[in-house]
Amino acid sequence: MTNENANKIAIVTGGSRGIGRSTVLHLAASGVDSIFTYRENQAEANKVVAAVEAQGRRAIPLPLDTGVAASFDAFVARAKTAITELGAERFDYLVNNAGQSLHKAFDQTTEDELDGIYNVHFKGVYLLTQKLLPLINDGGRIINISSGLARVSMPGSSAYGAMKGAVEVLTRYMAAELGPRGIAVNTVAPGAVATDFSGGMVRDTPEIAQRVASMTALGRVGLPDDLGAMIASLLSDANRWISGQRIEVSGGMLV
């Protein structure tokens, strides 16, 4: 455990799988305890807790659907209790990672589908962060997860890519407005990653994985640990002077 991370606490949304899970584990390796959310799969959440405890750290899972803003007040109350259980009054790092995919042509996307993507990827990030601001320490750090699809246009991702683009603009405003509290805010934009996101499309479809690898400078698809390690590093004090930035972590996809 590093001294700089002693008694530091992170809140990671969507922490039971994929990039979020890797982030929680890499934070634990650097001495950070976590409160992480999961939507339905408590068994997977419990596995993350066990993996964190095996590293000598603590993690507390809390259920949350980040697309339902009406549930945020109750979640914040539970988070406050969890922070107390971890021996603190406030937390230090927020990673807005939870998400869902949508692969639909622009002219086929319904209003309900658009609302669903908006509620999770923009409204949820905006309002949940608002609600958590009184609990985050001055000098803390926030990371919003975007996507390479906010930079390049892949047909069938208009709603998802547009909402991630909105999150990138929001990040810059948050960095400016929270700067007086010493809070750094950045965007991390993954490329294609082999997780169960989109039904495991990149992970489980060899043709798609090969196509992604062929358009990536480093010659392979991304792995959750490629992102989790980077996010943990960005939250560390070594990167204290970075704020308001979009950092793509894609192995050089479509450069």
N, C-alpha and C positions, 0 to 999 in steps of 0.2 A: 504494500500500500504506500502510495506517495504521500508526503506530508501535505502537499497542496490540496489533495482531495479528501483529507481526513474530515469526516462528518459532513461531507457534501451529499446532497440528495437531488436526484433527477426525477421528473415526471415524464414518462414516455407513453404516448398514446399508440395503441396497436402494438403492444410489446410482447404478445404471445407467439408471434410467428415472424418469419422473414427478416426484413431489415430491422424492425423494432426489437425483435428478440435478440438479434446480434448486437444491437446497440446496448441493450440492458446488460448483456454478458461482457461486452468490452468495457463498459463503464465499471462493472463490478471488478474486473481485472485491474482497473486503475484506482480502485478504492472508493468508488461511488456507490451508494445504496440507491435503489430505485422504487418508485411507485409506478406501476405500469397498468395500462388498461387492456382489456380484452372484451370482445363483443359477446361471444357465446361459449367458446370452448374452454371451460374451466380446467379440463384435464391437461390441455397444452399449457395453460397458464401455470398450473402447479409444477409442470416439468421445468419451466423457466425458473421458478422459485428454487427448486431443488438444485439446479445448475448454478445459480447464484450463491446459494448457501454452501455449495461444495468449494467455492472460492473464498469462503470466509466472510461474505457480505450478506446483506439482507435485501429482499425485494418483496413488495406487497402488491398483489394483483387486485384490481378493482374493475367491476363490470361497467362498461360505458358504450353507448352508441353515439358517436360524435356527430351523427346526423340529426339527433333529437335535442335541440337547444333547450327545450323545456326541462331536460333532466340535469342541466349543468349545475344549478344551485345545489341540488342534493349531492352531486358528485363532488363538488368543491368542499362541502361539509365533511364527506367521507375522506377526502384527501387531507383535510386539515387534521383529522383524527389520526390518519396514517403517518403524517409528518411527526406528530407527537409521539407515536409509537416508535419512530426511528430516532427519537431523542432530540428533536429540534422544534423550532417554532415556525420556520419558513424553509422553503426549498431553494435550490440554486439554478437548476437547469430544466428547461422545458423543450421537449422534442415533439413537435406536432407531426406525427408520422402516420396515424391511422388513415386508411383510405379504401376505396373500392374502385373497380375498373368498369368501363363501359366501352364496348366496341360496336359502334353503330355509325352508319353513314350519316352525314349531316342532314340529308333530306328525309331520313328515317327515324331520327331521334325524337322521342315524344316529350311532351311537357313534363310528365311525371319522371321520366329518366333524367331530363335536364335538372329538375329540382333535386333529385336524389344526389347527383354529382355536386351540385352547388351546395347543398346542405352539409355534406361531409367535407368537401375539399376547400370550401371558402368560408361559408357562414359558420361552420363548426370551429374552424381554426380561429376566425376573428373573435367570436363570442366567448369561446372557452378560454382563450388567452386573456381577454378582458377580465373574465371572472377570476382568473388565477393571479392577476397582477398584484393584489394585496398580499399574496402569500409568497411571492418570489423576492428573494433578497436583492437589495441594491448591489450592483456589480455582478448580477447573474447573467445567464445567457439563454437565448431562445434560438432554436433551429426549426424552420419550416421546411418540410419536404416537398419539393416540386418534382419535375420530371424533364428528361430530355425532350419530351413531346411539347414542351413550351417553347423550345428553340427550333425544332424541325417539325414539319407537318407530315404526319403519316395518315393517309385516308382512313376514316373510321374512328378517329380519336378527337374530333373537334370539341366535344363538350369537356372531356377530361383535360385535354391540352389547354383549352381556354381558361378553365378554372385554376390550373397550375400557373398559368401566366398571371392571373389575378393575384395569386398568393405571392408571386415574386415582386409585384408592385407593392403589395401590402407590406412585405418584409422591409422594403426601403422606408416606407412611412413609419413603421414601428421602430426601426433603427433610429430615425430622426427624433421621434417623440419620446422614446424611452432612454435615449442617450443621456439626458440629464440625471437619470438614476444610475448611470454606469452600466446599463444593460445592453449587451451586444446582441444584435439580431441578424441572422444570416439565413440564406436559402441553400440547401443541398439538393441538387438535381441528379438523381440516379439515371443511368441509361437502362438498358434491358438487363434485368437481374433474374437469375434462376431461383424463383421462389414459387409458392402456390398462388401468388397474385395472378389474376386473370385465369383462374383455374389451372395454374401451373403451366401455362402456354409455353413460356420460354424454357422452363426446366424440363418439361416432359415431351416436347415435340422436336425431334432431332433436326428436321428440316428448318424450323424457325431458328433454333440455336445456331445452326450452320450459317444461315443467312445473316444473323446478327454478328456472328464472329467475323464474317467476311467484310463487314462494313465498319469494323472496330480496329483501331490502330494496333492495339495490343493483342488482337487475334483470338479473343474468346468472349463468351458472355460474362456478365458480372455475377459475383456470388454475394450472398448476404454479408459475409465477413469483410468484403471489400468496402462496404458502406458502413457497417457497424464500427470498424476500426477507425475510419475517417471521421465519423461523427464524434466518437469519443475524443479523438485528437483535437477536433475543432472546438470542443467544449473545454479543453484543458487551458491552463494559464499560458501555455506556450503560444496560443493563438488569441491572446487577449486584445490585440489591436486590430482585429478584423471585425468589421460590422457593416451591415447594409449591402453585403455582397451575395452574388449568385455563384456557387461553386458546383460545377458539373463533375460528377464522379462516374464516368462512363467508359474508361479505358480508351478514350479518344474515339468515340462513336461518331461517325459522319463528320470528321474534321475537315 
